[in-house]
């Protein structure tokens, strides 16, 4: 009998480019877990995204003389492009 499995990935702040630490710490472990459960025949929903609020984004915006929403939108698009998300 299959189970329904939810894998919720930690969301990195959208205040800079993705880096190896985010891939190894936030994305790889849940991906392995999701793939394991799929091989067991379970239905898996893996949800991810980027954190678009918070102090790190505000600080980056102040450093670059931009609005926080501009910073978040820029890096969110970069994240999507990195993962080939349409």
Kinemage of the C-alpha trace (Angstrom):
@kinemage 1
@onewidth
@group {chain A} dominant
@subgroup {mainchain}
@vectorlist {calphas} color= white
{ca unk a 1} P 0.000 0.000 0.000
{ca unk a 2} L 1.469 3.353 -1.011
{ca unk a 3} L 1.649 6.385 1.211
{ca unk a 4} L 1.298 10.087 0.443
{ca unk a 5} L 4.561 11.818 1.348
{ca unk a 6} L 5.127 15.570 1.606
{ca unk a 7} L 8.713 16.793 1.419
{ca unk a 8} L 8.985 20.495 2.302
{ca unk a 9} L 12.343 21.996 1.351
{ca unk a 10} L 13.953 24.787 3.388
{ca unk a 11} L 13.685 28.040 1.463
{ca unk a 12} L 16.884 30.018 0.901
{ca unk a 13} L 16.667 33.804 0.985
{ca unk a 14} L 16.503 35.381 -2.470
{ca unk a 15} L 19.351 37.778 -1.661
{ca unk a 16} L 22.188 36.235 -3.634
{ca unk a 17} L 23.075 33.569 -6.153
{ca unk a 18} L 22.624 29.918 -5.314
{ca unk a 19} L 25.768 28.294 -3.965
{ca unk a 20} L 27.033 24.837 -3.091
{ca unk a 21} L 26.022 25.168 0.565
{ca unk a 22} L 22.383 25.702 -0.404
{ca unk a 23} L 22.444 22.791 -2.821
{ca unk a 24} L 24.112 20.437 -0.331
{ca unk a 25} L 22.215 21.664 2.726
{ca unk a 26} L 18.769 22.625 1.498
{ca unk a 27} L 18.110 20.808 -1.760
{ca unk a 28} L 20.061 17.543 -1.955
{ca unk a 29} L 18.827 15.832 1.256
{ca unk a 30} L 15.112 16.345 0.514
{ca unk a 31} L 15.654 15.299 -3.114
{ca unk a 32} L 17.235 12.043 -1.946
{ca unk a 33} L 14.331 11.460 0.463
{ca unk a 34} L 11.744 12.137 -2.258
{ca unk a 35} L 13.502 9.805 -4.706
{ca unk a 36} L 13.715 7.081 -2.057
{ca unk a 37} L 9.993 7.246 -1.394
{ca unk a 38} L 9.201 7.225 -5.108
{ca unk a 39} L 11.250 4.040 -5.544
{ca unk a 40} L 9.141 2.534 -2.747
{ca unk a 41} L 6.009 3.303 -4.766
{ca unk a 42} L 4.827 6.206 -2.629
{ca unk a 43} L 3.159 9.333 -3.989
{ca unk a 44} L 5.527 12.230 -3.271
{ca unk a 45} L 4.912 15.963 -3.374
{ca unk a 46} L 8.136 17.948 -2.962
{ca unk a 47} L 7.618 21.673 -2.444
{ca unk a 48} L 10.336 24.304 -2.642
{ca unk a 49} L 10.748 27.983 -3.297
{ca unk a 50} L 12.660 30.984 -2.075
{ca unk a 51} L 12.136 33.201 0.948
{ca unk a 52} L 11.248 36.636 -0.395
{ca unk a 53} L 11.066 38.448 2.950
{ca unk a 54} L 13.485 39.067 5.751
{ca unk a 55} L 16.491 40.944 6.931
{ca unk a 56} L 19.020 39.451 4.466
{ca unk a 57} L 17.012 40.805 1.536
{ca unk a 58} L 16.587 44.208 3.159
{ca unk a 59} L 20.334 44.462 3.829
{ca unk a 60} L 21.221 43.469 0.251
{ca unk a 61} L 18.731 46.049 -1.074
{ca unk a 62} L 20.263 48.796 1.066
{ca unk a 63} L 23.768 47.825 -0.105
{ca unk a 64} L 22.707 48.048 -3.754
{ca unk a 65} L 20.418 51.081 -3.401
{ca unk a 66} L 17.385 49.110 -4.559
{ca unk a 67} L 14.005 48.129 -3.152
{ca unk a 68} L 13.788 44.740 -1.392
{ca unk a 69} L 11.226 43.511 -3.924
{ca unk a 70} L 13.680 44.244 -6.779
{ca unk a 71} L 16.352 42.139 -5.094
{ca unk a 72} L 13.962 39.278 -4.371
{ca unk a 73} L 12.578 39.289 -7.934
{ca unk a 74} L 16.061 39.310 -9.492
{ca unk a 75} L 17.393 36.381 -7.456
{ca unk a 76} L 14.137 34.446 -7.668
{ca unk a 77} L 14.420 34.562 -11.474
{ca unk a 78} L 18.052 33.473 -11.208
{ca unk a 79} L 17.024 30.551 -8.970
{ca unk a 80} L 14.386 29.475 -11.501
{ca unk a 81} L 16.850 29.776 -14.373
{ca unk a 82} L 19.351 27.631 -12.422
{ca unk a 83} L 16.789 24.864 -12.007
{ca unk a 84} L 15.318 25.320 -15.504
{ca unk a 85} L 11.883 26.150 -14.107
{ca unk a 86} L 9.492 27.755 -16.543
